[in-house]
């Protein structure tokens, strides 16, 4: 019964028309971007990353989707003066986790460069009745579209729990007015974990009135750039999707 109510709530939230149309054009597959939302605008997000390998018997497993999913929900609200607040929740154990964050978009005299600083408190379930928590800080930057097509994005973060730096690089290429190709790459800067692979992701972003749909392949089913900066166990491809719904109140 709880699951049915939860699914119904998701359908309502994604289908419900906003009072006024709001738009976050430069959203990436996983990377954070300096927000274009304004005061009292909100972004609601549904995320799925599938555990199954997309290239192993793709027709029988529907590109790995029968192997279960790592789902999450997110909410981001801009309250004004360049300040935003956010929250997220990841459902699946042992990765069951939540986070609370704050963002500040830095005024910059040269408009082509956009900068934002972010701080996030996160907590995750390491084992039954055992939760870990710490802080994640990052500097986020975006360059306005080059040649009106290519938008580079950089995330540089510090993970307080793992005590290491992380880097995320990405680019958004506008193919048509409402269709974009996105690529992301996370080179491991320093980590105590051995035999880890740099993470990559690529996919398509479709823009519609009040919604964005992202469809991607990646060698990770992790959620959030803090997790992706830690690397992956293999280079097997996993399918995923993200739905963003925008509101203004």
MOBELWO-V243789 format. One line per field, one symbol per residue. burial: + if it has 24 or more other ideal C-beta (glycine too) atoms within 12 Angstrom, else -. A space follows every 10 residues. Layout:
burial: ???
This chain:
burial: ---------+ --++------ -+++++++++ ++++++++-- ++++++++++ ++++------ --+++---++ ++++++++-- -+++++++++ +---+++++- +++++----- ---+++++++ ++++------ ----++++++ ++++------ +++++++++- ++-+++++++ +++------+ ++++++++-- +----+-+++ +++++++--+ ++++++++++ ++++++++++ ++---+++++ +++++++--
